[in-house]
Amino acid sequence: MEPVDAVDARLLQALGEEPRATVVALAERLGLARNTVQARLTRLESRGVLGDFARRIDPAALGHPLRAYVTTRVDQRRLAEVTEALARIPEVVEVVGLAGDDDLLVQVVAQNADALYTIAGSLLAVPGVERTSTALVMRQLVPFRLDPLLERCAART
């Protein structure tokens, strides 16, 4: 993916601070023409720079306050099958591939400890999953953020 330029970074910063801002408001704030802002937003969306709105929703508001990361080792010949099965479990909110001893890092959310136990069992029951290890999130110390990177990018000239 091609990196964003300084103007795009400033636009993304403004959207991060005010996600509901109109194109006109963004143009005024950044000192750009409305058509320029609209064209840049369209280009950012088409390039996949702007992520899914669902990422901003707190699972606790949906009745799932517990969060855990499950490292998973899988039979590599069944990786696609395992991934499809994990995607069918509603409490699985993200799966990433890893390099190292484990193959996948699965982020899950749960209503309570009993539900987490059931979810962990569901993951282990997926054909092709060889081993799992669950780590409960106790506290978020640094929330997901991109502001420092956007600031650096926006400062480039």
Rosetta blueprint (number, residue, H / E / L):
1 M L
2 E L
3 P L
4 V L
5 D L
6 A H
7 V H
8 D H
9 A H
10 R H
11 L H
12 L H
13 Q H
14 A H
15 L H
16 G H
17 E H
18 E L
19 P L
20 R L
21 A L
22 T L
23 V H
24 V H
25 A H
26 L H
27 A H
28 E H
29 R H
30 L H
31 G L
32 L L
33 A L
34 R H
35 N H
36 T H
37 V H
38 Q H
39 A H
40 R H
41 L H
42 T H
43 R H
44 L H
45 E H
46 S H
47 R L
48 G L
49 V L
50 L L
51 G L
52 D L
53 F H
54 A H
55 R H
56 R H
57 I L
58 D L
59 P H
60 A H
61 A H
62 L H
63 G L
64 H L
65 P L
66 L E
67 R E
68 A E
69 Y E
70 V E
71 T E
72 T E
73 R E
74 V E
75 D L
76 Q H
77 R H
78 R H
79 L H
80 A H
81 E H
82 V H
83 T H
84 E H
85 A H
86 L H
87 A H
88 R L
89 I L
90 P L
91 E L
92 V E
93 V E
94 E E
95 V E
96 V E
97 G E
98 L L
99 A L
100 G L
101 D L
102 D L
103 D L
104 L E
105 L E
106 V E
107 Q E
108 V E
109 V E
110 A E
111 Q L
112 N L
113 A H
114 D H
115 A H
116 L H
117 Y H
118 T H
119 I H
120 A H
121 G H
122 S H
123 L H
124 L H
125 A L
126 V L
127 P L
128 G L
129 V E
130 E E
131 R E
132 T E
133 S E
134 T E
135 A E
136 L E
137 V L
138 M L
139 R L
140 Q L
141 L L
142 V L
143 P L
144 F L
145 R L
146 L L
147 D H
148 P H
149 L H
150 L H
151 E H
152 R H
153 C H
154 A H
155 A H
156 R L
157 T L
